[in-house]
């Protein structure tokens, strides 16, 4: 029997049971749409994380006190005070470092008149802005003299400005209080918005590190050191040099563990990508279950269809239809259901991804491979789960089939 005739017979059979056909498709539609949407969310999150890390500088190096490799054990206060200003001074002249800044911070309430807002003050040097890709939109940076004298000056992020100066006043030159400490605003940072993890990058106040150390925290140690390598290729080499200098500064013996932790942005990027990939695979697997259920639905309906049409099959075979013709007819029906469901599912998946982006404001990115893969899987699913009922139909005895009630 010609393929065209088989196709007509299959379409007529499906048309006679429109509702059942649609309900059978529904499993495939939901499965395909779920896979595309979940993969789009996962890939969108991954791309967003990459973009955020790139904005912070792919060659950024972060140095923290203590050793983070101690199995999560709580560290003593001494372990967290291993970085000193002398370490920062020793690293400043190190080849391969483009910019370096010490870091100390404290959370608290900022006050301007009747307005107050909780934020974090970061004690740094001007190099910190280069490392973190920050820019001063209005006003100026603090100077080396401000750092030496622990001057009471600061630069505000946009979120802090909006909350302390809600009427749109120019904050430059005004005085805000952090606790009991008056700070003169000398600049405002350019807005960066929220990052991929939902953190507000404009919710910060910058000040000379000496100001925060002496006037706010009253400490003589650093909470961290931020640096950037000259270029990304030299990051690992620069980390090795930093390690050597810090071990020498801390007078550590050869067999002693580091009492500091060095992380690069590359390491952070790899870790985040690994986590994002794992979550994407997990989401895809969960969505893939819908495809499996849809396939089982196809097998179930095709099996019922074979049972209902046993007399029809017997009549066809008695007038010359071969087993291969009956097998092809039922396989074509299963493939039509799965392919049509797949096409509708793709459209629905793209629409759902767009709605997630518009309504939930989540980053999404639909890759071609996810569409092709979903469509291929649903087609194979139709053939795989349609094979058994079709094979059963083709093996029916014509005489017994005609007698079937």
C-alpha positions as CSV (number, residue, x, y, z in Angstrom):
1,X,0.0,0.0,0.0
2,X,1.3,3.4,-0.9
3,X,2.5,5.8,1.8
4,X,0.0,8.5,0.7
5,X,-2.9,6.1,1.2
6,X,-1.6,5.0,4.6
7,X,-1.3,8.6,5.6
8,X,-4.9,9.4,4.5
9,X,-6.2,6.4,6.5
10,X,-4.2,7.4,9.6
11,X,-5.4,11.0,9.4
12,X,-9.0,9.9,9.0
13,X,-8.7,7.6,12.0
14,X,-7.3,10.4,14.2
15,X,-10.0,12.8,12.9
16,X,-12.7,10.4,14.1
17,X,-11.3,10.7,17.6
18,X,-10.3,14.3,17.9
19,X,-10.7,14.7,21.7
20,X,-8.8,11.5,22.5
21,X,-6.1,12.4,20.0
22,X,-5.7,15.8,21.7
23,X,-5.6,14.4,25.2
24,X,-2.9,12.0,24.0
25,X,-0.9,14.8,22.5
26,X,-1.2,16.8,25.8
27,X,1.5,14.8,27.5
28,X,3.9,15.4,24.6
29,X,3.0,19.1,24.4
30,X,3.6,19.6,28.2
31,X,6.8,17.6,28.1
32,X,8.4,19.4,25.1
33,X,7.3,22.8,26.4
34,X,8.7,22.0,29.9
35,X,12.1,20.8,28.5
36,X,12.5,23.9,26.3
37,X,11.4,26.3,29.1
38,X,13.6,24.7,31.8
39,X,16.7,24.6,29.6
40,X,16.1,28.2,28.6
41,X,15.9,29.3,32.3
42,X,19.0,27.3,33.1
43,X,21.0,28.6,30.2
44,X,19.8,32.1,30.8
45,X,21.0,32.0,34.4
46,X,24.3,30.7,33.3
47,X,24.8,33.4,30.7
48,X,23.7,36.0,33.3
49,X,26.3,34.8,35.8
50,X,29.0,34.8,33.2
51,X,28.1,38.4,32.3
52,X,28.1,39.5,35.9
53,X,31.5,37.9,36.6
54,X,32.8,39.5,33.4
55,X,31.6,42.9,34.6
56,X,33.6,42.4,37.8
57,X,36.7,41.5,35.9
58,X,37.7,38.0,34.9
59,X,41.2,38.6,36.2
60,X,40.2,39.6,39.7
61,X,41.9,37.9,42.7
62,X,40.4,37.9,46.2
63,X,42.6,37.3,49.2
64,X,40.9,36.5,52.6
65,X,42.4,35.7,56.0
66,X,42.2,32.2,57.5
67,X,42.1,28.9,55.7
68,X,38.7,28.0,54.1
69,X,39.9,24.4,53.5
70,X,39.5,23.2,57.1
71,X,36.4,21.2,56.5
72,X,34.0,24.0,57.5
73,X,35.3,24.1,61.1
74,X,34.8,27.4,62.8
75,X,37.9,29.5,62.9
76,X,39.2,31.4,65.8
77,X,39.5,35.2,65.9
78,X,43.3,35.0,65.4
79,X,42.7,33.0,62.2
80,X,40.6,35.8,60.8
81,X,43.2,38.5,61.6
82,X,46.1,37.2,59.6
83,X,46.1,39.9,56.9
84,X,47.8,43.2,57.7
85,X,48.5,46.5,56.0
86,X,52.1,45.3,55.7
87,X,50.9,42.4,53.5
88,X,49.1,44.9,51.2
89,X,52.2,47.1,51.0
90,X,54.4,44.1,50.2
91,X,52.0,43.0,47.4
92,X,51.7,46.5,45.8
93,X,55.1,46.2,44.1
94,X,54.6,42.6,42.9
95,X,55.0,42.2,39.1
96,X,51.8,41.0,37.3
97,X,49.4,43.0,39.5
98,X,47.6,45.8,37.7
99,X,45.6,47.1,40.7
100,X,45.3,46.2,44.4
101,X,43.3,47.4,47.3
102,X,42.8,46.4,50.9
103,X,39.3,45.8,52.1
104,X,37.5,46.3,55.5
105,X,33.7,46.8,55.9
106,X,31.1,47.3,58.5
107,X,27.3,47.3,58.3
108,X,25.2,50.0,60.0
109,X,22.7,52.8,59.7
110,X,23.4,55.9,57.6
111,X,21.5,59.0,58.6
112,X,20.7,62.3,56.7
113,X,18.4,64.5,58.6
114,X,15.1,62.6,59.1
115,X,16.1,60.0,56.5
116,X,18.0,56.8,57.4
117,X,19.0,53.7,55.6
118,X,20.9,50.5,56.6
119,X,23.9,49.8,54.3
120,X,27.5,48.7,54.3
121,X,30.6,50.9,54.3
122,X,33.6,49.5,52.5
123,X,37.1,50.8,53.4
124,X,39.2,50.6,50.2
125,X,41.6,52.5,48.0
126,X,40.8,54.1,44.6
127,X,42.2,50.9,42.9
128,X,39.2,49.0,44.2
129,X,37.0,50.9,41.7
130,X,39.2,49.7,38.8
131,X,39.2,46.1,40.1
132,X,35.4,46.0,40.5
133,X,34.7,48.0,37.4
134,X,33.0,50.8,39.3
135,X,32.8,54.4,38.2
136,X,32.2,57.8,39.9
137,X,29.3,59.5,38.2
138,X,29.4,62.8,40.2
139,X,32.1,64.3,42.4
140,X,35.6,62.9,42.9
141,X,37.5,60.0,44.4
142,X,39.3,60.4,47.7
143,X,43.0,61.1,47.5
144,X,46.2,59.5,49.0
145,X,46.2,62.3,51.5
146,X,42.6,61.3,52.6
147,X,43.9,57.8,53.1
148,X,46.9,58.9,55.1
149,X,44.8,61.2,57.4
150,X,41.9,58.7,57.7
151,X,39.6,61.5,56.4
152,X,35.9,61.5,57.1
153,X,34.9,61.3,53.5
154,X,32.8,58.8,51.5
155,X,31.3,58.0,48.1
156,X,27.7,56.8,48.0
157,X,26.0,54.2,45.8
158,X,22.8,55.1,44.0
159,X,20.5,53.1,46.3
160,X,21.9,54.8,49.3
161,X,21.5,58.2,47.6
162,X,17.9,57.5,46.7
163,X,17.1,56.6,50.3
164,X,19.0,59.4,52.1
165,X,18.2,62.1,49.6
166,X,14.6,61.1,48.4
167,X,13.8,64.6,47.1
168,X,16.5,64.6,44.5
169,X,19.0,66.9,46.3
170,X,22.6,66.8,45.2
171,X,24.4,64.7,47.9
172,X,27.9,65.9,47.0
173,X,29.2,68.2,49.7
174,X,26.6,67.1,52.2
175,X,27.4,65.4,55.5
176,X,25.8,62.0,56.4
177,X,26.3,60.1,59.7
178,X,27.3,56.5,60.0
179,X,26.5,55.8,63.6
180,X,28.1,58.8,65.4
181,X,30.7,59.4,62.7
182,X,30.0,62.4,60.3
183,X,31.2,61.7,56.7
184,X,31.3,64.3,54.0
185,X,30.0,63.0,50.6
186,X,32.6,63.7,47.9
187,X,31.1,61.5,45.1
188,X,28.3,59.3,43.8
189,X,28.9,56.0,42.0
190,X,27.4,55.2,38.6
191,X,24.5,52.7,38.9
192,X,25.2,49.0,38.2
193,X,21.8,47.6,39.2
194,X,21.3,44.1,40.6
195,X,23.5,41.1,39.7
196,X,22.4,37.6,38.7
197,X,21.9,36.5,42.3
198,X,19.6,39.5,43.0
199,X,22.1,41.4,45.0
200,X,21.9,45.2,44.7
201,X,25.3,46.4,43.5
202,X,24.4,50.0,44.3
203,X,23.8,49.4,48.0
204,X,27.2,50.4,49.2
205,X,29.3,53.3,50.6
206,X,33.0,53.6,49.9
207,X,35.5,55.3,52.2
208,X,39.3,55.3,52.7
209,X,40.3,51.9,54.3
210,X,42.1,53.8,57.1
211,X,38.9,55.7,58.0
212,X,37.0,52.4,58.4
213,X,39.8,50.7,60.3
214,X,40.5,53.5,62.7
215,X,37.2,55.4,63.1
216,X,34.6,52.7,62.6
217,X,36.1,49.2,63.5
218,X,39.1,50.3,65.6
219,X,41.2,47.4,64.3
220,X,44.7,47.0,62.9
221,X,44.1,44.1,60.5
222,X,42.4,43.7,57.1
223,X,39.4,41.7,56.3
224,X,40.6,41.1,52.7
225,X,42.7,42.2,49.8
226,X,41.4,42.6,46.3
227,X,43.7,42.6,43.3
228,X,43.6,42.2,39.5
229,X,46.2,40.5,37.3
230,X,47.6,42.4,34.3
231,X,45.7,40.0,32.1
232,X,43.6,36.8,32.4
233,X,46.4,34.5,31.2
234,X,48.7,35.7,34.0
235,X,46.2,35.1,36.8
236,X,47.5,31.7,37.9
237,X,51.1,32.9,37.8
238,X,50.2,36.0,39.8
239,X,48.4,33.9,42.4
240,X,51.6,31.8,42.9
241,X,53.6,35.0,43.4
242,X,51.1,36.4,45.9
243,X,51.2,33.1,47.8
244,X,55.0,33.2,48.0
245,X,55.0,36.8,49.3
246,X,52.3,36.2,51.9
247,X,53.9,33.0,53.2
248,X,57.2,34.9,53.5
249,X,55.4,37.8,55.2
250,X,53.7,35.5,57.7
251,X,56.9,33.5,58.3
252,X,55.3,30.2,57.6
253,X,57.4,27.0,57.5
254,X,57.5,24.9,54.4
255,X,55.2,22.2,55.8
256,X,52.8,24.7,57.4
257,X,49.4,25.4,55.8
258,X,48.5,28.8,54.5
259,X,46.8,31.1,57.0
260,X,45.1,32.9,54.1
261,X,42.8,32.0,51.2
262,X,43.3,33.1,47.6
263,X,40.4,32.9,45.1
264,X,40.4,34.0,41.5
265,X,37.4,35.0,39.5
266,X,38.1,32.2,37.1
267,X,37.7,29.7,39.9
268,X,34.5,31.4,41.0
269,X,33.2,31.3,37.4
270,X,34.0,27.6,37.0
271,X,32.2,26.8,40.3
272,X,29.2,28.9,39.3
273,X,29.0,27.3,35.9
274,X,29.3,23.8,37.3
275,X,26.4,24.5,39.7
276,X,24.4,26.1,37.0
277,X,24.9,23.2,34.6
278,X,23.9,20.7,37.3
279,X,20.7,22.6,38.0
280,X,20.0,22.8,34.3
281,X,20.4,19.1,33.9
282,X,18.2,18.5,37.0
283,X,15.5,20.8,35.6
284,X,15.7,19.0,32.2
285,X,15.4,15.6,33.8
286,X,12.3,16.6,35.7
287,X,10.8,18.1,32.5
288,X,11.8,14.9,30.6
289,X,9.6,12.8,32.9
290,X,6.6,14.6,31.3
291,X,7.9,13.4,27.9
292,X,8.1,9.8,29.2
293,X,4.5,10.0,30.6
294,X,3.4,11.4,27.2
295,X,5.0,8.5,25.4
296,X,3.3,6.0,27.7
297,X,0.0,7.8,27.0
298,X,0.6,7.3,23.2
299,X,1.2,3.6,23.8
300,X,-1.9,3.3,25.9
301,X,-4.2,5.1,23.4
302,X,-2.8,3.2,20.5
303,X,-3.3,-0.1,22.3
304,X,-6.9,0.8,23.0
305,X,-7.2,1.9,19.3
306,X,-6.0,-1.5,18.1
307,X,-8.5,-3.3,20.4
308,X,-11.4,-1.1,19.2
309,X,-10.5,-1.5,15.5
310,X,-9.8,-5.3,15.5
311,X,-12.7,-6.0,13.1
312,X,-11.5,-3.2,10.8
313,X,-7.9,-4.6,10.8
314,X,-9.3,-8.1,10.0
315,X,-11.3,-6.7,7.0
316,X,-8.3,-4.9,5.6
317,X,-6.1,-7.9,5.9
318,X,-8.8,-10.2,4.3
319,X,-8.9,-8.0,1.2
320,X,-5.1,-8.0,0.8
321,X,-3.5,-5.6,3.3
322,X,-0.2,-7.0,4.5
323,X,1.1,-7.0,8.0
324,X,3.6,-4.3,7.1
325,X,0.8,-2.1,5.9
326,X,-1.1,-2.5,9.2
327,X,2.1,-1.9,11.1
328,X,2.9,1.2,9.1
329,X,-0.6,2.6,9.5
330,X,-0.6,2.5,13.3
331,X,3.0,3.7,13.4
332,X,2.1,6.7,11.2
333,X,-0.8,7.5,13.6
334,X,1.6,7.4,16.6
335,X,4.2,9.6,14.8
336,X,1.6,12.1,13.7
337,X,0.4,12.4,17.3
338,X,3.9,12.9,18.7
339,X,5.2,15.2,15.9
340,X,2.1,17.4,16.1
341,X,2.3,17.5,19.9
342,X,6.0,18.3,19.6
343,X,5.4,21.3,17.2
344,X,2.7,22.7,19.5
345,X,5.0,22.0,22.5
346,X,7.9,24.0,20.9
347,X,5.6,27.0,20.3
348,X,4.3,26.8,23.8
349,X,7.8,26.4,25.3
350,X,9.1,29.5,23.4
351,X,6.0,31.4,24.6
352,X,6.4,30.2,28.2
353,X,10.1,31.2,28.2
354,X,9.2,34.7,26.9
355,X,6.5,35.0,29.6
356,X,9.0,33.9,32.3
357,X,11.4,36.6,31.1
358,X,8.7,39.4,30.9
359,X,6.6,38.5,34.1
360,X,9.2,37.1,36.5
361,X,12.1,39.1,35.0
362,X,14.3,35.9,34.9
363,X,17.1,35.7,32.3
364,X,16.2,33.1,29.7
365,X,18.1,32.0,26.6
366,X,16.6,29.4,24.2
367,X,19.2,27.4,22.4
368,X,18.6,25.7,19.1
369,X,19.8,22.4,20.4
370,X,17.1,22.3,23.1
371,X,14.4,22.8,20.4
372,X,15.9,20.2,18.1
373,X,16.6,17.7,20.9
374,X,13.0,18.0,22.3
375,X,11.5,17.5,18.8
376,X,13.7,14.5,18.1
377,X,13.0,12.9,21.5
378,X,9.2,13.3,21.1
379,X,9.4,11.8,17.6
380,X,11.5,8.8,18.8
381,X,9.0,8.5,21.7
382,X,6.1,8.2,19.3
383,X,7.8,5.5,17.3
384,X,9.1,3.7,20.3
385,X,5.8,3.6,22.2
386,X,3.7,3.2,19.1
387,X,5.7,0.1,17.9
388,X,4.2,-2.5,20.3
389,X,0.5,-1.7,19.6
390,X,1.3,-1.5,15.8
391,X,3.2,-4.8,15.9
392,X,0.3,-6.4,17.8
393,X,-2.2,-5.1,15.1
394,X,0.0,-6.5,12.3
395,X,0.1,-10.0,13.8
396,X,-3.6,-10.4,14.2
397,X,-5.2,-13.4,12.5
398,X,-7.7,-12.0,9.9
399,X,-10.4,-14.6,10.5
400,X,-10.2,-14.2,14.3
401,X,-10.1,-10.4,13.9
402,X,-13.3,-10.4,11.8
403,X,-15.1,-12.5,14.4
404,X,-14.0,-10.1,17.2
405,X,-16.9,-8.4,19.0
